[in-house]
């Protein structure tokens, strides 16, 4: 239960720190990771505009998570 509360608190704090850049251009490696994610969880998007928005948000969150992993938080 303590771990869940810690993760919930971290998620709230992280939400304020994630920098979402709507102009970001995804690299092929980011696209592959995102497509793997969509396939794993059965996600689908109605048009390319929604897909582009979702992949950019995914990149921002993934970068944030990786930066925290590097800090051993």
N, C-alpha and C positions, 0 to 999 in steps of 0.2 A: 504494500500500500504506500509506503514511503517513497518507493521508486516511482510509482505512478504520479504522486503529488509533485515530486521533483521534476519529472518530465513535463507535467502540465504547466508548472511554473516556468520552466525553461521555454516551452512552446509559446507562452504568452509574451515572455520577454523577447523571444526571437522574432515574433511576428512584427514587432516594432523596429527591428534592425534589418530586416530583409530589404535589399534594394532591388526593386523590380524595374528593369529597363525595357520599355516596350519597343525600343529600336534595336535591341540586341539581335545579332545574327547568329543562329546556332551553328556550331561546327558539326561535322559529320559524326564525331564521337558522341556529342550531346544528342544528336538526332537518334542515334542507335540506342543509347541508354533510355531515351524517352519512348521510343517504339517498343523496346523490351518491357518497359513499365506498362504501357498501354496494353500490350499483349498479355502480360501476366495477370492484370486485374480486369481485363475485358472492357477497357474503355473505348469509346468511339466518339467522334466529333462530327457535327453536321456539315461543316464547311471548312475551308482552308484558313479563314480568318480566326475561327475559334481554335483550330489546331495551332496556329502561330502564337496566339495569346497563351495557350496552355503550355507550349514548349518553352516559351520565354519565362513564364512563371516557374516552371519546373527547374530551369537552369538556375534561377535566382535562389530557390530553396536548396537545390543540390549544392551550390557553391557555399551557401551559409552553413549547411550541415558539415561539409568537408572542412571548412575553416574551424569549426568547433571541434571536429575530430582531431585536427592537427594540434589543438591546444590541450588535448587530453582532459577535457572538462567532464 
